[in-house]
């Protein structure tokens, strides 16, 4: 799961929103988990902003918030 979180983090920082969506969707499909559950797990893994600049952390959190909004 940490590799998924790291891939999501990098894609979010670089602004690849579609890639972020595909990372979560593919993991959810392969491991037969709910999309929102996987997204929540990644969100929890990326809660600590240590090691990120404010701008990078903001990009990650905004991406997660946008994706959470899509699931409603």
N, C-alpha and C positions, 0 to 999 in steps of 0.2 A: 504494500500500500504506500510505502514511503516513496517508491519510484514514481508512482502515479501522482502523488502530491508534488514531487519535484518537477515532473514534466508539466503539470498544470501550472505551477508557479512560474516556470520559465516562459511558457506560452502566454500567460496573463501579462507578465512584465513586458513582453515583446508586442503585445496587443493583438495576438492571434486568437480572437474570440471563438471562431469556428473550431479551431484546434482544441481549445479548452472543452468545448461541448462534446467533441468526438472522443476525447480522452475519458471523460466521465461516462459517456454512453457506452463505449466499448468495454470498459471495466464492468459496468453494471450488467451488460449482456453476457460477458464471458463467465462471470462469477454468480450470475442469476440473482442479483441484488436490485433493489429499487434504486432508480436514478437519484432520487432525493436523498436516500441513505448514503450513497457514495459521495454525493456532493457535500453533505453534512460532515462526513468523515474527513474529507479533504479540508474543509473549512476549519475543523478542530485542529488538524495537524498544522495548519498555517496560522494559528492564532497568535503565536509569539512573534513579535515584529523585530526581535533581535537579529541583526545581520542584514536588515533591509534598510534602504533609504526610505524616507517618508513617502516619496512619490511612488516607489516600487510597491510598497505595502498597500498604498491607496489603490493602485491598479489591480492588485490581487483581490482585495476586498470588494471593489466595485464590480469586478467580473463575477465573483461569487454571488453578490447581491442581485445582479442582473439575471444570472442563471436561476436563482431561487425564485425570482419573480416570474420566469417563464413557466415554471412547473405548476403554477396556480391556475 
